[in-house]
Amino acid sequence: MLELRYRRITVLPPIGKQRRYPALSLTIIHAVERGLPKARKRIEWKLITNLPVTSRRQAIEKLDWYALRWKIEVFHKILKSGCKAEESKLRTADRLANLIAAFCIVSWRIFWITTVNPAASQLPAEIATTPTEIQLLDQLVKDTAKTSTA
């Protein structure tokens, strides 16, 4: 069970900057798990959003969105660390965009496999990618290696 509170507040800019910056209208959402769960800490989230919240349903919707944030972080970790997207030495925007697009597909597939079945991480690439995609990725790796040494 979750205890949920929300309130709209107005935050003013510092006195010396009030002419240049408007006041912000923000919603504070405070969610606390009722009772003490066994073997873990109680969930307690304090979220601040510029989106209006006028009902419990809307507050829960914003909490659901926030809960998805961790999945986005994992996807980016796969993209950056697994695919090593930041290490590319490509020099044109078109080539970099193509490489990132391919890496996003690969990252999504890896994320999907590990989310659906964590035990599947030791399975071959063919379980989540087509032969054409594997051929494309092999070529991208070769092209990236050539470009980085040139």
N, CA, C and O atoms as a DFTB+ gen file, in Angstrom:
600 C
 N C O
     1  1       0.838      -1.178       0.000
     2  2       0.000       0.000       0.000
     3  2       0.887       1.246       0.000
     4  3       1.945       1.269       0.629
     5  1       0.447       2.266      -0.705
     6  2       1.235       3.474      -0.880
     7  2       0.482       4.691      -0.350
     8  3      -0.675       4.923      -0.702
     9  1       1.141       5.448       0.483
    10  2       0.582       6.720       0.921
    11  2       1.074       7.782      -0.049
    12  3       2.273       7.893      -0.306
    13  1       0.150       8.555      -0.582
    14  2       0.480       9.476      -1.662
    15  2      -0.044      10.873      -1.355
    16  3      -1.217      11.061      -1.032
    17  1       0.852      11.845      -1.463
    18  2       0.480      13.254      -1.289
    19  2       1.042      14.050      -2.446
    20  3       2.089      13.711      -2.998
    21  1       0.348      15.097      -2.806
    22  2       0.847      15.979      -3.854
    23  2       0.348      17.394      -3.584
    24  3      -0.717      17.602      -3.001
    25  1       1.141      18.343      -4.020
    26  2       0.787      19.742      -3.800
    27  2       1.478      20.591      -4.856
    28  3       2.636      20.355      -5.198
    29  1       0.762      21.573      -5.363
    30  2       1.303      22.533      -6.332
    31  2       1.908      23.698      -5.551
    32  3       1.283      24.231      -4.635
    33  1       3.125      24.086      -5.920
    34  2       3.784      25.210      -5.254
    35  2       4.326      26.176      -6.313
    36  3       4.482      25.824      -7.482
    37  1       4.603      27.381      -5.874
    38  2       5.230      28.376      -6.736
    39  2       6.598      28.693      -6.152
    40  3       6.729      29.011      -4.970
    41  1       7.614      28.599      -7.005
    42  2       8.980      28.881      -6.581
    43  2       9.419      30.165      -7.281
    44  3       9.413      30.258      -8.509
    45  1       9.799      31.147      -6.473
    46  2      10.243      32.426      -7.016
    47  2      11.737      32.409      -7.284
    48  3      12.488      31.753      -6.561
    49  1      12.180      33.120      -8.315
    50  2      13.632      33.220      -8.545
    51  2      14.259      34.083      -7.453
    52  3      13.539      34.760      -6.720
    53  1      15.577      34.074      -7.332
    54  2      16.227      34.934      -6.339
    55  2      15.814      36.399      -6.550
    56  3      15.508      36.808      -7.670
    57  1      15.808      37.159      -5.491
    58  2      15.335      38.545      -5.539
    59  2      16.006      39.341      -6.653
    60  3      15.331      40.079      -7.371
    61  1      17.289      39.207      -6.807
    62  2      18.009      39.968      -7.821
    63  2      17.732      39.534      -9.252
    64  3      18.153      40.214     -10.187
    65  1      17.041      38.430      -9.446
    66  2      16.795      37.910     -10.798
    67  2      15.314      37.823     -11.139
    68  3      14.953      37.257     -12.171
    69  1      14.462      38.368     -10.301
    70  2      13.024      38.237     -10.526
    71  2      12.543      38.973     -11.769
    72  3      11.504      38.619     -12.326
    73  1      13.284      39.998     -12.222
    74  2      12.875      40.704     -13.444
    75  2      13.204      39.884     -14.696
    76  3      12.526      40.009     -15.715
    77  1      14.219      39.066     -14.622
    78  2      14.648      38.286     -15.788
    79  2      14.005      36.899     -15.858
    80  3      13.856      36.350     -16.950
    81  1      13.623      36.322     -14.715
    82  2      13.114      34.955     -14.701
    83  2      11.723      34.910     -14.062
    84  3      11.473      35.576     -13.058
    85  1      10.832      34.128     -14.646
    86  2       9.479      34.018     -14.077
    87  2       9.460      33.056     -12.880
    88  3      10.390      32.277     -12.670
    89  1       8.399      33.135     -12.126
    90  2       8.176      32.158     -11.055
    91  2       7.876      30.802     -11.696
    92  3       7.310      30.737     -12.788
    93  1       8.252      29.736     -11.021
    94  2       7.980      28.382     -11.509
    95  2       6.812      27.791     -10.748
    96  3       6.732      27.898      -9.524
    97  1       5.914      27.171     -11.477
    98  2       4.809      26.460     -10.851
    99  2       5.142      24.972     -10.921
   100  3       5.198      24.388     -12.003
   101  1       5.361      24.370      -9.759
   102  2       5.813      22.977      -9.682
   103  2       4.866      22.143      -8.839
   104  3       4.160      22.664      -7.976
   105  1       4.860      20.856      -9.096
   106  2       4.102      19.909      -8.283
   107  2       5.083      19.026      -7.535
   108  3       6.003      18.461      -8.127
   109  1       4.881      18.913      -6.245
   110  2       5.662      18.008      -5.405
   111  2       4.805      16.770      -5.174
   112  3       3.662      16.870      -4.728
   113  1       5.367      15.603      -5.479
   114  2       4.681      14.332      -5.222
   115  2       5.505      13.582      -4.194
   116  3       6.705      13.377      -4.379
   117  1       4.869      13.178      -3.120
   118  2       5.545      12.432      -2.054
   119  2       4.840      11.091      -1.906
   120  3       3.662      11.034      -1.552
   121  1       5.558      10.027      -2.174
   122  2       5.005       8.667      -2.088
   123  2       5.797       7.881      -1.057
   124  3       7.025       7.815      -1.124
   125  1       5.089       7.282      -0.102
   126  2       5.731       6.491       0.943
   127  2       4.993       5.156       1.058
   128  3       3.765       5.108       1.123
   129  1       5.759       4.100       1.079
   130  2       5.196       2.763       1.262
   131  2       4.748       2.619       2.708
   132  3       5.508       2.912       3.632
   133  1       3.542       2.177       2.898
   134  2       3.029       1.975       4.267
   135  2       3.598       0.688       4.844
   136  3       3.830      -0.283       4.124
   137  1       3.818       0.695       6.146
   138  2       4.357      -0.493       6.807
   139  2       5.834      -0.661       6.518
   140  3       6.393       0.000       5.642
   141  1       6.449      -1.543       7.257
   142  2       7.875      -1.818       7.067
   143  2       8.043      -3.156       6.358
   144  3       7.737      -4.202       6.931
   145  1       8.527      -3.132       5.116
   146  2       8.751      -4.398       4.409
   147  2       9.906      -5.173       5.032
   148  3      10.800      -4.594       5.648
   149  1       9.871      -6.479       4.865
   150  2      10.948      -7.321       5.388
   151  2      12.115      -7.326       4.410
   152  3      11.912      -7.380       3.197
   153  1      13.309      -7.271       4.920
   154  2      14.561      -7.443       4.169
   155  2      14.873      -6.321       3.177
   156  3      15.736      -6.486       2.314
   157  1      14.187      -5.191       3.288
   158  2      14.541      -4.053       2.435
   159  2      13.999      -2.773       3.053
   160  3      13.153      -2.790       3.947
   161  1      14.518      -1.669       2.545
   162  2      14.059      -0.373       3.033
   163  2      12.697      -0.031       2.428
   164  3      12.356      -0.485       1.335
   165  1      11.957       0.746       3.131
   166  2      10.665       1.217       2.654
   167  2      10.878       2.174       1.462
   168  3      11.814       2.974       1.457
   169  1      10.018       2.078       0.484
   170  2      10.090       2.980      -0.666
   171  2       9.591       4.353      -0.243
   172  3       8.512       4.491       0.333
   173  1      10.398       5.365      -0.543
   174  2       9.976       6.748      -0.296
   175  2      10.535       7.607      -1.413
   176  3      11.749       7.756      -1.553
   177  1       9.639       8.167      -2.201
   178  2      10.037       9.017      -3.316
   179  2       9.486      10.411      -3.114
   180  3       8.340      10.591      -2.702
   181  1      10.321      11.399      -3.409
   182  2       9.878      12.787      -3.474
   183  2      10.213      13.263      -4.875
   184  3      11.382      13.386      -5.239
   185  1       9.188      13.525      -5.648
   186  2       9.373      13.939      -7.033
   187  2       8.907      15.373      -7.214
   188  3       7.927      15.803      -6.605
   189  1       9.614      16.099      -8.049
   190  2       9.228      17.461      -8.391
   191  2       9.039      17.498      -9.904
   192  3       9.918      17.073     -10.653
   193  1       7.901      18.004     -10.348
   194  2       7.609      18.076     -11.774
   195  2       6.958      19.409     -12.104
   196  3       6.334      20.037     -11.248
   197  1       7.107      19.832     -13.340
   198  2       6.400      21.027     -13.769
   199  2       5.030      20.677     -14.349
   200  3       4.287      21.563     -14.772
   201  1       4.698      19.393     -14.368
   202  2       3.392      18.952     -14.850
   203  2       2.348      19.088     -13.749
   204  3       2.641      18.807     -12.587
   205  1       1.154      19.507     -14.088
   206  2       0.119      19.618     -13.067
   207  2      -0.378      18.243     -12.617
   208  3      -0.455      17.310     -13.416
   209  1      -0.705      18.133     -11.363
   210  2      -1.292      16.921     -10.789
   211  2      -2.501      17.364      -9.979
   212  3      -2.375      18.072      -8.980
   213  1      -3.668      16.938     -10.426
   214  2      -4.899      17.355      -9.741
   215  2      -5.709      16.179      -9.203
   216  3      -6.798      16.358      -8.658
   217  1      -5.161      14.969      -9.363
   218  2      -5.875      13.795      -8.852
   219  2      -4.869      12.715      -8.478
   220  3      -3.709      12.745      -8.891
   221  1      -5.342      11.770      -7.693
   222  2      -4.503      10.628      -7.310
   223  2      -4.069       9.851      -8.548
   224  3      -2.928       9.396      -8.636
   225  1      -4.983       9.702      -9.501
   226  2      -4.676       8.981     -10.735
   227  2      -3.519       9.654     -11.480
   228  3      -2.624       8.970     -11.974
   229  1      -3.531      10.975     -11.562
   230  2      -2.449      11.691     -12.239
   231  2      -1.130      11.564     -11.472
   232  3      -0.065      11.465     -12.082
   233  1      -1.198      11.566     -10.146
   234  2       0.018      11.398      -9.343
   235  2       0.615      10.012      -9.571
   236  3       1.831       9.874      -9.704
   237  1      -0.223       9.000      -9.617
   238  2       0.250       7.637      -9.875
   239  2       0.845       7.534     -11.277
   240  3       1.849       6.852     -11.477
   241  1       0.235       8.203     -12.237
   242  2       0.776       8.219     -13.602
   243  2       2.198       8.782     -13.610
   244  3       3.081       8.218     -14.256
   245  1       2.424       9.880     -12.904
   246  2       3.769      10.484     -12.856
   247  2       4.756       9.560     -12.150
   248  3       5.921       9.489     -12.540
   249  1       4.307       8.855     -11.121
   250  2       5.169       7.876     -10.443
   251  2       5.519       6.723     -11.385
   252  3       6.657       6.253     -11.401
   253  1       4.547       6.273     -12.163
   254  2       4.810       5.206     -13.137
   255  2       5.846       5.662     -14.163
   256  3       6.727       4.892     -14.543
   257  1       5.740       6.902     -14.607
   258  2       6.724       7.433     -15.550
   259  2       8.103       7.427     -14.911
   260  3       9.081       7.027     -15.543
   261  1       8.184       7.864     -13.673
   262  2       9.479       7.924     -12.991
   263  2      10.068       6.521     -12.826
   264  3      11.278       6.331     -12.950
   265  1       9.217       5.552     -12.549
   266  2       9.692       4.180     -12.373
   267  2      10.332       3.648     -13.656
   268  3      11.195       2.772     -13.591
   269  1       9.931       4.154     -14.807
   270  2      10.520       3.734     -16.085
   271  2      11.912       4.323     -16.295
   272  3      12.666       3.851     -17.146
   273  1      12.250       5.340     -15.529
   274  2      13.534       6.016     -15.693
   275  2      14.709       5.039     -15.557
   276  3      15.692       5.157     -16.288
   277  1      14.619       4.094     -14.646
   278  2      15.714       3.145     -14.453
   279  2      15.952       2.335     -15.719
   280  3      17.098       2.055     -16.071
   281  1      14.887       1.961     -16.399
   282  2      15.042       1.203     -17.641
   283  2      15.760       2.046     -18.689
   284  3      16.584       1.527     -19.442
   285  1      15.461       3.323     -18.745
   286  2      16.134       4.217     -19.685
   287  2      17.619       4.311     -19.341
   288  3      18.468       4.321     -20.232
   289  1      17.927       4.379     -18.044
   290  2      19.333       4.427     -17.615
   291  2      20.077       3.159     -18.042
   292  3      21.222       3.230     -18.490
   293  1      19.431       2.010     -17.903
   294  2      20.067       0.743     -18.297
   295  2      20.312       0.732     -19.800
   296  3      21.381       0.319     -20.249
   297  1      19.332       1.182     -20.583
   298  2      19.505       1.249     -22.037
   299  2      20.715       2.115     -22.392
   300  3      21.541       1.724     -23.217
   301  1      20.817       3.286     -21.771
   302  2      21.954       4.170     -22.062
   303  2      23.285       3.552     -21.624
   304  3      24.309       3.762     -22.274
   305  1      23.273       2.806     -20.548
   306  2      24.505       2.140     -20.110
   307  2      24.943       1.104     -21.153
   308  3      26.130       0.986     -21.457
   309  1      23.995       0.370     -21.685
   310  2      24.315      -0.604     -22.732
   311  2      24.862       0.127     -23.958
   312  3      25.849      -0.305     -24.553
   313  1      24.227       1.222     -24.329
   314  2      24.658       1.992     -25.498
   315  2      26.066       2.541     -25.307
   316  3      26.900       2.458     -26.209
   317  1      26.328       3.105     -24.122
   318  2      27.626       3.742     -23.888
   319  2      28.729       2.733     -23.560
   320  3      29.813       2.789     -24.140
   321  1      28.459       1.821     -22.640
   322  2      29.497       0.887     -22.186
   323  2      29.583      -0.361     -23.059
   324  3      30.672      -0.786     -23.445
   325  1      28.444      -0.933     -23.361
   326  2      28.442      -2.169     -24.153
   327  2      28.836      -1.931     -25.596
   328  3      29.691      -2.634     -26.134
   329  1      28.213      -0.936     -26.229
   330  2      28.515      -0.644     -27.638
   331  2      29.686       0.319     -27.787
   332  3      30.220       0.495     -28.883
   333  1      30.081       0.938     -26.682
   334  2      31.183       1.911     -26.697
   335  2      30.937       3.016     -27.725
   336  3      31.824       3.394     -28.490
   337  1      29.700       3.518     -27.713
   338  2      29.290       4.524     -28.688
   339  2      30.133       5.790     -28.617
   340  3      30.359       6.439     -29.638
   341  1      30.595       6.145     -27.437
   342  2      31.363       7.384     -27.287
   343  2      32.796       7.253     -27.815
   344  3      33.485       8.260     -27.980
   345  1      33.242       6.044     -28.075
   346  2      34.615       5.849     -28.540
   347  2      34.755       5.914     -30.055
   348  3      35.857       5.766     -30.585
   349  1      33.654       6.132     -30.747
   350  2      33.704       6.191     -32.202
   351  2      34.548       7.376     -32.657
   352  3      34.482       8.462     -32.082
   353  1      35.330       7.147     -33.685
   354  2      36.198       8.197     -34.232
   355  2      35.654       8.710     -35.569
   356  3      36.390       9.314     -36.349
   357  1      34.374       8.470     -35.828
   358  2      33.804       8.915     -37.098
   359  2      33.807      10.441     -37.156
   360  3      33.624      11.116     -36.143
   361  1      34.017      10.969     -38.358
   362  2      34.219      12.414     -38.491
   363  2      33.053      13.149     -39.124
   364  3      33.032      14.379     -39.098
   365  1      32.086      12.448     -39.688
   366  2      30.950      13.154     -40.288
   367  2      29.683      12.832     -39.499
   368  3      29.542      11.762     -38.907
   369  1      28.777      13.794     -39.516
   370  2      27.520      13.627     -38.783
   371  2      26.703      12.472     -39.345
   372  3      26.078      11.730     -38.588
   373  1      26.701      12.314     -40.678
   374  2      25.930      11.225     -41.288
   375  2      26.429       9.860     -40.843
   376  3      25.636       8.986     -40.492
   377  1      27.741       9.678     -40.857
   378  2      28.300       8.388     -40.434
   379  2      28.031       8.129     -38.961
   380  3      27.687       7.014     -38.568
   381  1      28.192       9.165     -38.154
   382  2      27.938       9.017     -36.717
   383  2      26.469       8.710     -36.459
   384  3      26.152       7.867     -35.620
   385  1      25.571       9.383     -37.168
   386  2      24.132       9.120     -37.005
   387  2      23.795       7.684     -37.388
   388  3      23.009       7.032     -36.701
   389  1      24.376       7.187     -38.468
   390  2      24.129       5.804     -38.882
   391  2      24.647       4.811     -37.847
   392  3      23.988       3.819     -37.534
   393  1      25.830       5.092     -37.325
   394  2      26.404       4.203     -36.312
   395  2      25.553       4.194     -35.045
   396  3      25.266       3.133     -34.491
   397  1      25.154       5.368     -34.595
   398  2      24.324       5.458     -33.382
   399  2      22.981       4.761     -33.610
   400  3      22.472       4.096     -32.708
   401  1      22.408       4.905     -34.796
   402  2      21.138       4.224     -35.093
   403  2      21.298       2.715     -34.978
   404  3      20.453       2.041     -34.388
   405  1      22.374       2.185     -35.537
   406  2      22.625       0.743     -35.437
   407  2      22.875       0.335     -33.996
   408  3      22.368      -0.689     -33.537
   409  1      23.665       1.142     -33.277
   410  2      23.925       0.837     -31.867
   411  2      22.645       0.878     -31.030
   412  3      22.498       0.101     -30.087
   413  1      21.726       1.770     -31.367
   414  2      20.448       1.832     -30.634
   415  2      19.653       0.547     -30.827
   416  3      19.037       0.044     -29.888
   417  1      19.670       0.024     -32.038
   418  2      18.975      -1.244     -32.304
   419  2      19.616      -2.365     -31.482
   420  3      18.921      -3.148     -30.835
   421  1      20.935      -2.429     -31.516
   422  2      21.651      -3.464     -30.759
   423  2      21.381      -3.298     -29.263
   424  3      21.095      -4.270     -28.564
   425  1      21.474      -2.072     -28.784
   426  2      21.252      -1.813     -27.358
   427  2      19.849      -2.213     -26.941
   428  3      19.652      -2.801     -25.878
   429  1      18.874      -1.891     -27.782
   430  2      17.490      -2.263     -27.464
   431  2      17.342      -3.779     -27.404
   432  3      16.670      -4.303     -26.516
   433  1      17.964      -4.482     -28.342
   434  2      17.860      -5.942     -28.347
   435  2      18.503      -6.536     -27.096
   436  3      17.941      -7.437     -26.473
   437  1      19.665      -6.038     -26.736
   438  2      20.341      -6.533     -25.523
   439  2      19.480      -6.235     -24.297
   440  3      19.298      -7.090     -23.430
   441  1      18.959      -5.020     -24.238
   442  2      18.077      -4.645     -23.124
   443  2      16.866      -5.568     -23.069
   444  3      16.488      -6.035     -21.995
   445  1      16.261      -5.831     -24.217
   446  2      15.077      -6.685     -24.282
   447  2      15.388      -8.096     -23.790
   448  3      14.635      -8.668     -23.001
   449  1      16.504      -8.650     -24.262
   450  2      16.881     -10.005     -23.848
   451  2      17.080     -10.064     -22.332
   452  3      16.569     -10.968     -21.670
   453  1      17.817      -9.108     -21.793
   454  2      18.116      -9.155     -20.357
   455  2      16.889      -8.846     -19.505
   456  3      16.815      -9.272     -18.353
   457  1      15.925      -8.107     -20.061
   458  2      14.692      -7.815     -19.321
   459  2      13.745      -9.005     -19.354
   460  3      13.163      -9.371     -18.332
   461  1      13.590      -9.607     -20.525
   462  2      12.675     -10.739     -20.677
   463  2      13.186     -11.960     -19.937
   464  3      12.429     -12.633     -19.237
   465  1      14.469     -12.246     -20.092
   466  2      15.020     -13.432     -19.467
   467  2      16.501     -13.191     -19.153
   468  3      17.352     -13.359     -20.026
   469  1      16.809     -12.802     -17.924
   470  2      18.205     -12.533     -17.579
   471  2      19.138     -13.711     -17.862
   472  3      20.326     -13.504     -18.109
   473  1      18.633     -14.920     -17.832
   474  2      19.473     -16.086     -18.101
   475  2      19.858     -16.161     -19.577
   476  3      20.772     -16.901     -19.940
   477  1      19.167     -15.397     -20.434
   478  2      19.429     -15.450     -21.870
   479  2      20.672     -14.684     -22.282
   480  3      21.033     -14.701     -23.459
   481  1      21.337     -14.012     -21.354
   482  2      22.498     -13.201     -21.726
   483  2      23.647     -14.037     -22.285
   484  3      24.539     -13.492     -22.935
   485  1      23.645     -15.333     -22.049
   486  2      24.706     -16.192     -22.564
   487  2      24.330     -16.841     -23.896
   488  3      25.103     -17.624     -24.447
   489  1      23.155     -16.519     -24.406
   490  2      22.718     -17.107     -25.675
   491  2      23.371     -16.385     -26.853
   492  3      23.834     -15.253     -26.707
   493  1      23.409     -17.031     -28.015
   494  2      24.039     -16.403     -29.183
   495  2      23.236     -15.196     -29.674
   496  3      22.046     -15.069     -29.387
   497  1      23.908     -14.312     -30.419
   498  2      23.290     -13.078     -30.924
   499  2      22.082     -13.378     -31.818
   500  3      21.156     -12.571     -31.902
   501  1      22.093     -14.534     -32.481
   502  2      21.011     -14.881     -33.409
   503  2      19.646     -14.968     -32.740
   504  3      18.623     -14.930     -33.422
   505  1      19.616     -15.081     -31.431
   506  2      18.322     -15.167     -30.754
   507  2      17.565     -13.837     -30.802
   508  3      16.337     -13.817     -30.713
   509  1      18.293     -12.735     -30.942
   510  2      17.647     -11.425     -30.944
   511  2      17.915     -10.614     -32.200
   512  3      17.330      -9.546     -32.379
   513  1      18.782     -11.095     -33.066
   514  2      19.113     -10.350     -34.275
   515  2      19.040     -11.264     -35.487
   516  3      19.261     -12.471     -35.395
   517  1      18.730     -10.666     -36.606
   518  2      18.661     -11.425     -37.857
   519  2      20.064     -11.567     -38.439
   520  3      20.962     -10.811     -38.070
   521  1      20.264     -12.523     -39.340
   522  2      21.576     -12.644     -39.989
   523  2      21.997     -11.348     -40.706
   524  3      23.176     -10.994     -40.700
   525  1      21.046     -10.652     -41.316
   526  2      21.355      -9.391     -42.001
   527  2      21.858      -8.348     -41.011
   528  3      22.808      -7.621     -41.300
   529  1      21.221      -8.274     -39.842
   530  2      21.652      -7.315     -38.814
   531  2      23.051      -7.658     -38.306
   532  3      23.867      -6.762     -38.090
   533  1      23.328      -8.920     -38.119
   534  2      24.662      -9.335     -37.667
   535  2      25.708      -8.969     -38.727
   536  3      26.794      -8.492     -38.399
   537  1      25.368      -9.197     -39.993
   538  2      26.289      -8.836     -41.078
   539  2      26.529      -7.321     -41.089
   540  3      27.664      -6.874     -41.256
   541  1      25.477      -6.542     -40.914
   542  2      25.604      -5.083     -40.874
   543  2      26.499      -4.645     -39.706
   544  3      27.366      -3.786     -39.865
   545  1      26.276      -5.243     -38.545
   546  2      27.081      -4.889     -37.376
   547  2      28.543      -5.272     -37.566
   548  3      29.441      -4.522     -37.181
   549  1      28.780      -6.427     -38.154
   550  2      30.162      -6.821     -38.440
   551  2      30.830      -5.798     -39.358
   552  3      31.985      -5.430     -39.144
   553  1      30.105      -5.341     -40.375
   554  2      30.644      -4.346     -41.298
   555  2      30.881      -3.012     -40.588
   556  3      31.891      -2.351     -40.831
   557  1      29.957      -2.617     -39.714
   558  2      30.131      -1.371     -38.951
   559  2      31.383      -1.416     -38.084
   560  3      32.125      -0.439     -37.990
   561  1      31.603      -2.560     -37.458
   562  2      32.793      -2.709     -36.611
   563  2      34.049      -2.584     -37.462
   564  3      35.001      -1.910     -37.068
   565  1      34.059      -3.228     -38.628
   566  2      35.221      -3.146     -39.529
   567  2      35.440      -1.711     -40.005
   568  3      36.569      -1.222     -40.016
   569  1      34.337      -1.026     -40.406
   570  2      34.437       0.351     -40.884
   571  2      34.915       1.286     -39.773
   572  3      35.718       2.187     -40.017
   573  1      34.419       1.069     -38.553
   574  2      34.823       1.898     -37.426
   575  2      36.312       1.713     -37.136
   576  3      37.016       2.679     -36.840
   577  1      36.785       0.474     -37.221
   578  2      38.200       0.205     -36.974
   579  2      39.074       0.882     -38.032
   580  3      40.121       1.440     -37.706
   581  1      38.645       0.833     -39.297
   582  2      39.400       1.469     -40.374
   583  2      39.462       2.982     -40.175
   584  3      40.521       3.594     -40.316
   585  1      38.301       3.583     -39.842
   586  2      38.211       5.024     -39.663
   587  2      39.029       5.496     -38.474
   588  3      39.653       6.555     -38.528
   589  1      39.029       4.720     -37.407
   590  2      39.751       5.153     -36.202
   591  2      41.272       5.062     -36.363
   592  3      42.013       5.748     -35.659
   593  1      41.733       4.222     -37.281
   594  2      43.174       4.108     -37.495
   595  2      43.658       5.037     -38.600
   596  3      44.858       5.269     -38.747
   597  1      42.716       5.565     -39.373
   598  2      43.095       6.448     -40.496
   599  2      43.422       7.858     -40.031
   600  3      43.757       8.716     -40.848
